[in-house]
Amino acid sequence: MTARINRVMSMLAGVTIGGLALAGCAADADVSGDGPTEESVAVLEEFFDHLEAGESAEAAALTDVDFPSEFIDHDFYAASAAKPTDAQIVETSGADSHSVTATVEYVLDDPDNPVATTYTVKNTDGDRSVSWSSAGQYSLIMVSSPGRIMMNGTLEFPMNDGGQDLVLLPGLYDVSYVDPTGTTHLDGDGTNEFTLPHPVVDDTAAAAFPENVSVTGSAVSITAFVGSSVTDAVEEEVADLTAQCVEEKMVGPSCPPEIREYGSTFADPSTAEWFEDPNLTGVTVTDGAVQYSMGFSVVVDGNRLPMQAVYEGTVTQSDDGVVEYTMTN
């Protein structure tokens, strides 16, 4: 049975508590001050009733937000980790004749720690609508990430350094990061999932989110994490390639192109020594791919070659943890 919002207000005419004007004040109260709030509160009650019932389209219709259809799709909203329940208005200000601002407490995932956020009901020529901070302006920003974000297992968002607008109803959303290369994560412990509340309270504890996820009141920013176990495995594979290159007399497919061009001039390829150049070594993460470059200065026949040799390749990791490095040059 849908829980109705318990209004925290006195029904005694003319009573004011802590500066909050309650029901029974003069109906002709000035729009800039406090006055009757019953009609606006009723709209807010209806809004939260629809949310608790999972009636996303009906709730959206009571707002002033232009929701894209995918964000208020019934199945998408129903798949949320939690929807607001047991909502209570704990404070109001303003008046029905203009706008009413209300602090609303409701439960998401933890009944012992209800969420408290602020909502406003605006009166535009008798048409009342609900709004809240960051409504229609919340951004998803993915930085240097080869994967995609899935919300509620339904909506998929590609990497986009410019940001992707999320137009969400209040709720707790399941977020998962899906990397086709298998090499990146949102946290050093391998975590790729978290829950995102909306609206976001600015003092939300950072510990609630993975290491490479930053959440504010206006955006969630995600940066892929390439673990040291992956780079260590790649460097081992490159070491194998340099050894194979020597076995191939410095002209075979295991050699970087710079070496292949010079290979036939070496008197004794087995004398090759490889000295890593840190300035030419590192990870590049792009949309859909993780690339790793490793550069060397090479000495053959006792002479340092006039150019650096650079291995360039893509990195993938299988479900069982095997890292594979595929040369691209």
Secondary structure in CASP SS format (residue, H / E / C, confidence):
PFRMAT SS
TARGET T0000
AUTHOR 0000-0000-0000
METHOD secondary structure of the structure
MODEL  1
M C 1.00
T C 1.00
A C 1.00
R C 1.00
I C 1.00
N E 1.00
R E 1.00
V C 1.00
M C 1.00
S C 1.00
M C 1.00
L C 1.00
A C 1.00
G C 1.00
V C 1.00
T E 1.00
I E 1.00
G C 1.00
G C 1.00
L E 1.00
A E 1.00
L C 1.00
A C 1.00
G C 1.00
C C 1.00
A C 1.00
A C 1.00
D C 1.00
A C 1.00
D C 1.00
V C 1.00
S C 1.00
G C 1.00
D C 1.00
G C 1.00
P C 1.00
T C 1.00
E H 1.00
E H 1.00
S H 1.00
V H 1.00
A H 1.00
V H 1.00
L H 1.00
E H 1.00
E H 1.00
F H 1.00
F H 1.00
D H 1.00
H H 1.00
L H 1.00
E H 1.00
A C 1.00
G C 1.00
E C 1.00
S H 1.00
A H 1.00
E H 1.00
A H 1.00
A H 1.00
A C 1.00
L C 1.00
T E 1.00
D C 1.00
V C 1.00
D C 1.00
F C 1.00
P C 1.00
S H 1.00
E H 1.00
F H 1.00
I C 1.00
D C 1.00
H H 1.00
D H 1.00
F H 1.00
Y H 1.00
A H 1.00
A C 1.00
S C 1.00
A C 1.00
A E 1.00
K C 1.00
P C 1.00
T E 1.00
D E 1.00
A E 1.00
Q E 1.00
I E 1.00
V E 1.00
E E 1.00
T E 1.00
S E 1.00
G E 1.00
A E 1.00
D C 1.00
S C 1.00
H C 1.00
S E 1.00
V E 1.00
T E 1.00
A E 1.00
T E 1.00
V E 1.00
E E 1.00
Y E 1.00
V E 1.00
L C 1.00
D C 1.00
D C 1.00
P C 1.00
D C 1.00
N C 1.00
P C 1.00
V E 1.00
A E 1.00
T E 1.00
T E 1.00
Y E 1.00
T E 1.00
V E 1.00
K E 1.00
N E 1.00
T E 1.00
D C 1.00
G C 1.00
D E 1.00
R E 1.00
S E 1.00
V E 1.00
S E 1.00
W E 1.00
S C 1.00
S C 1.00
A C 1.00
G C 1.00
Q C 1.00
Y E 1.00
S E 1.00
L E 1.00
I E 1.00
M E 1.00
V E 1.00
S C 1.00
S C 1.00
P C 1.00
G C 1.00
R E 1.00
I E 1.00
M E 1.00
M E 1.00
N C 1.00
G C 1.00
T C 1.00
L E 1.00
E E 1.00
F E 1.00
P E 1.00
M C 1.00
N C 1.00
D C 1.00
G C 1.00
G C 1.00
Q E 1.00
D E 1.00
L E 1.00
V C 1.00
L C 1.00
L C 1.00
P C 1.00
G E 1.00
L E 1.00
Y E 1.00
D E 1.00
V E 1.00
S E 1.00
Y E 1.00
V E 1.00
D C 1.00
P C 1.00
T C 1.00
G C 1.00
T C 1.00
T E 1.00
H E 1.00
L C 1.00
D C 1.00
G C 1.00
D C 1.00
G C 1.00
T C 1.00
N C 1.00
E E 1.00
F E 1.00
T E 1.00
L E 1.00
P E 1.00
H E 1.00
P C 1.00
V C 1.00
V C 1.00
D C 1.00
D C 1.00
T C 1.00
A C 1.00
A H 1.00
A H 1.00
A H 1.00
F C 1.00
P C 1.00
E C 1.00
N C 1.00
V E 1.00
S E 1.00
V E 1.00
T C 1.00
G C 1.00
S C 1.00
A E 1.00
V E 1.00
S E 1.00
I E 1.00
T E 1.00
A C 1.00
F E 1.00
V E 1.00
G C 1.00
S H 1.00
S H 1.00
V H 1.00
T H 1.00
D H 1.00
A H 1.00
V H 1.00
E H 1.00
E H 1.00
E H 1.00
V H 1.00
A H 1.00
D H 1.00
L H 1.00
T H 1.00
A H 1.00
Q H 1.00
C H 1.00
V H 1.00
E H 1.00
E C 1.00
K C 1.00
M C 1.00
V C 1.00
G C 1.00
P C 1.00
S C 1.00
C C 1.00
P C 1.00
P H 1.00
E H 1.00
I H 1.00
R H 1.00
E H 1.00
Y H 1.00
G H 1.00
S H 1.00
T H 1.00
F C 1.00
A C 1.00
D C 1.00
P H 1.00
S H 1.00
T H 1.00
A C 1.00
E E 1.00
W E 1.00
F E 1.00
E E 1.00
D E 1.00
P E 1.00
N E 1.00
L E 1.00
T E 1.00
G E 1.00
V E 1.00
T E 1.00
V E 1.00
T E 1.00
D C 1.00
G C 1.00
A E 1.00
V E 1.00
Q E 1.00
Y E 1.00
S E 1.00
M E 1.00
G E 1.00
F E 1.00
S E 1.00
V E 1.00
V E 1.00
V E 1.00
D C 1.00
G C 1.00
N E 1.00
R E 1.00
L E 1.00
P E 1.00
M E 1.00
Q E 1.00
A E 1.00
V E 1.00
Y E 1.00
E E 1.00
G E 1.00
T E 1.00
V E 1.00
T E 1.00
Q E 1.00
S C 1.00
D C 1.00
D C 1.00
G C 1.00
V C 1.00
V E 1.00
E E 1.00
Y E 1.00
T E 1.00
M E 1.00
T C 1.00
N C 1.00
END
